[in-house]
Amino acid sequence: MIQRGANLPEFQAEQLAFAAYIRNPEVHPIPSGIEARRMQIYAGLFYRNIEGFLASGFPVLKKIHQSNDWQGTAWPHLVREFIHQHPSESPYFLEISQEFLQFMSTHDESRQFPWLLELMHYEWVELALSVSDEVFPETLTVRGDNYSEPAALTGALVVSPLAQTLAYRYPVHKIGPGHLPENEPAQSTLLVVYRRPDDTVHFMESSAMTHRLLELIREGHSGAGAIEEIAMESGMNVGALRGKALAALSKLRDINIILGI
């Protein structure tokens, strides 16, 4: 049987054998002519680097896999599967977590535990916001800490580029070892994940009104326009809705999700 690389120039065949061993030393032999100790060092460094990125990107997922009552694949084996089986398309270290999320989307665990991909996406969003190169706009006419109620209703409100509205079937922010969902809840979980000016990442649980309010403002609606749209969609009275919406906008302003006008 012809092995992979058998019809390649010698150096390329050696590269393939070298990479195959590093990706999975439990399956592939040490390339001939290279000291075993050195190859083991290379393989160990490679595994620890990848595992470190995954552990920092998905800390809750790792803790779940390490808990004694978890029935999924052991964490080291899962990392090894990813390294060995997934044909990553990105060469960037910061995109390893994105590649891992893609790998897990076809893994048996994601079919066995329907909340798993939602948890991973939530953790990935937190990581993506923490390393994002988006910046807070510097040219706002009115900053968030001093706009008035009339301005909040009539002005063009600016939502932070470092805030994301998220909707999940499962309460991903509560999942962890010892707290794994058995059934899908009747109500969806709505969250806003955001980064503050001090670069810390936070989240808040969101009501359906606040969630929709942010969506409409991002689309270019004024505060008053967004309130009218929500009232029309929900059948609520505009006057009754206005007070709740202004309170929500005030809270969003205080935590740097609404930045100003």
C-alpha positions in Angstrom: 0.0 0.0 0.0 1.3 3.4 -1.0 1.5 5.7 2.0 0.7 9.4 2.0 3.7 11.3 0.7 5.3 8.3 -0.9 5.3 10.0 -4.3 6.6 13.4 -3.1 10.1 14.6 -3.0 12.0 13.4 0.1 11.9 16.7 2.0 8.1 17.1 1.6 7.5 13.5 2.6 9.6 14.2 5.8 7.6 17.3 6.5 4.4 15.4 6.2 5.7 12.7 8.5 6.9 15.3 11.0 3.6 17.1 11.0 1.6 13.8 11.3 3.5 12.8 14.4 3.1 16.2 16.1 -0.6 16.2 15.4 -1.1 12.7 16.9 1.9 10.9 18.4 -0.4 8.2 19.6 -1.1 7.1 16.0 1.8 8.1 13.8 5.4 6.9 14.2 8.4 9.0 14.9 9.9 10.0 11.5 13.1 8.1 10.8 16.4 9.8 11.4 15.0 12.1 14.1 15.8 11.6 17.8 12.7 10.4 19.7 13.3 12.8 22.6 13.3 15.8 20.3 10.1 14.8 18.6 8.4 14.3 21.9 9.4 17.8 22.9 8.0 19.2 19.7 4.8 17.2 20.1 4.4 18.3 23.7 4.9 22.0 22.9 2.4 21.9 20.0 -0.3 20.2 22.1 0.2 22.5 25.1 0.0 25.6 22.9 -3.3 24.5 21.2 -4.7 23.2 24.5 -3.9 26.6 26.2 -5.7 28.6 23.5 -8.8 26.3 23.8 -8.7 26.4 27.6 -8.6 30.2 27.7 -11.4 30.4 25.0 -13.7 27.8 26.5 -13.0 27.7 30.2 -16.5 26.5 31.2 -16.5 23.8 28.6 -13.1 22.5 29.9 -14.4 22.5 33.5 -17.4 20.5 32.4 -15.3 17.9 30.7 -13.1 17.7 33.7 -15.9 17.2 36.2 -16.5 13.7 37.5 -20.1 13.4 36.6 -19.7 14.4 32.9 -20.4 11.7 30.4 -18.7 13.3 27.4 -15.2 12.8 25.9 -12.3 13.5 28.3 -10.9 17.0 27.6 -7.3 15.9 26.5 -8.9 13.4 24.1 -11.2 16.0 22.7 -8.2 18.4 22.1 -6.3 15.6 20.5 -9.2 14.8 18.2 -9.3 18.4 17.1 -5.6 18.6 16.4 -5.6 15.3 14.5 -8.9 15.5 12.6 -9.8 19.1 11.9 -8.3 20.7 8.7 -8.0 24.2 10.1 -8.2 26.9 7.4 -6.9 29.8 9.4 -3.2 30.2 10.3 -3.9 32.7 13.1 -3.7 31.7 16.7 -6.6 34.0 17.7 -8.9 32.1 15.3 -8.2 28.7 16.9 -11.3 29.0 19.0 -13.4 29.7 15.9 -11.9 26.6 14.2 -12.7 24.5 17.4 -16.3 25.7 17.3 -16.6 24.6 13.7 -15.0 21.2 14.6 -17.5 20.7 17.5 -20.5 21.5 15.2 -20.1 18.0 13.6 -18.9 16.2 16.8 -21.1 13.5 18.4 -21.2 15.6 21.6 -23.1 18.4 19.9 -25.8 15.9 18.9 -25.9 14.3 22.3 -26.0 17.5 24.3 -28.0 20.1 22.3 -26.9 23.0 24.6 -23.2 22.4 24.0 -22.8 24.5 20.8 -24.8 27.4 22.3 -22.5 27.4 25.4 -19.4 27.4 23.1 -20.8 30.2 21.0 -21.4 32.3 24.1 -17.8 31.7 25.3 -16.5 32.4 21.8 -18.3 35.8 21.7 -16.8 36.7 25.1 -13.3 35.9 23.7 -14.0 37.7 20.4 -15.0 40.9 22.1 -12.0 40.7 24.5 -9.6 40.7 21.5 -11.6 42.8 19.1 -9.8 45.8 17.5 -13.1 47.8 17.3 -12.9 51.2 19.1 -15.4 53.4 20.8 -16.3 56.4 18.5 -14.7 59.7 19.5 -16.9 62.0 17.5 -20.3 61.7 19.2 -22.3 64.9 19.3 -23.4 64.1 22.8 -21.8 61.6 25.1 -23.8 58.9 26.9 -23.4 60.5 30.3 -25.0 63.8 29.5 -27.8 63.3 26.9 -31.3 64.3 28.0 -34.6 62.3 27.8 -35.8 64.3 24.7 -32.5 63.7 23.0 -32.7 60.0 23.7 -36.1 59.9 22.0 -35.3 62.1 18.9 -31.5 61.8 18.4 -29.6 59.1 16.5 -28.5 56.8 19.3 -25.1 55.1 19.0 -24.8 51.5 20.1 -21.3 50.3 21.1 -19.5 48.4 18.4 -18.3 46.2 21.2 -21.8 45.0 22.2 -23.7 42.0 20.9 -27.3 41.0 21.4 -27.6 37.2 21.7 -30.6 34.8 21.8 -30.2 31.2 22.9 -32.6 28.3 23.6 -30.6 27.4 26.8 -29.4 29.7 29.7 -25.8 29.5 28.6 -24.6 32.0 31.3 -25.7 29.5 34.0 -24.3 26.3 32.5 -21.4 24.7 34.3 -20.3 21.6 36.2 -23.2 20.4 38.3 -25.6 22.6 36.3 -26.2 21.0 33.0 -29.6 21.4 31.3 -31.7 18.3 30.9 -34.6 19.8 28.9 -35.0 22.8 26.7 -36.6 25.7 28.7 -39.9 27.1 27.6 -38.4 30.6 27.4 -35.4 31.6 25.3 -32.4 33.3 27.0 -31.7 36.8 25.8 -28.3 38.3 26.6 -26.2 41.4 25.8 -22.4 40.8 25.9 -20.3 43.9 25.9 -16.9 45.3 26.5 -16.4 48.4 28.6 -13.8 51.1 28.0 -11.6 49.5 30.6 -11.5 46.4 28.3 -13.4 44.1 30.7 -16.1 42.0 29.1 -19.5 41.7 30.9 -23.0 40.4 30.1 -26.5 41.3 31.1 -29.7 39.4 30.9 -32.1 41.2 28.5 -35.8 41.5 28.3 -37.5 41.0 24.9 -38.2 44.7 24.8 -34.6 45.7 25.5 -33.4 43.1 23.0 -35.7 44.5 20.3 -34.9 48.1 21.3 -31.2 47.6 20.6 -31.9 45.9 17.3 -34.0 48.8 16.0 -31.5 51.4 17.2 -28.8 49.6 15.3 -31.0 49.7 12.2 -31.1 53.5 12.5 -34.4 54.1 14.5 -34.5 56.9 17.0 -35.6 56.1 20.5 -39.1 57.3 19.8 -39.2 55.4 16.5 -38.0 52.2 18.1 -40.7 52.6 20.8 -43.4 53.1 18.3 -42.2 50.1 16.3 -42.2 47.8 19.4 -45.6 49.1 20.4 -47.0 48.2 17.0 -45.4 44.8 17.1 -46.5 43.9 20.6 -49.9 45.7 20.7 -48.8 47.7 23.7 -49.8 51.3 24.3 -47.0 53.7 23.3 -47.4 55.8 26.4 -47.2 52.7 28.7 -44.1 51.5 26.8 -42.2 54.8 26.8 -41.4 54.8 30.5 -40.0 51.2 30.4 -38.0 51.9 27.2 -36.5 55.1 28.6 -35.5 53.2 31.8 -33.9 50.5 29.6 -32.0 53.2 27.6 -30.8 54.8 30.7 -29.4 51.5 32.0 -27.8 50.8 28.6 -26.2 54.2 28.7 -24.8 53.7 32.2 -23.0 50.5 31.3 -21.6 51.8 27.9 -23.8 49.9 25.6 -25.5 53.0 24.4 -22.6 55.5 23.9 -24.4 58.7 23.1 -25.9 60.6 20.1 
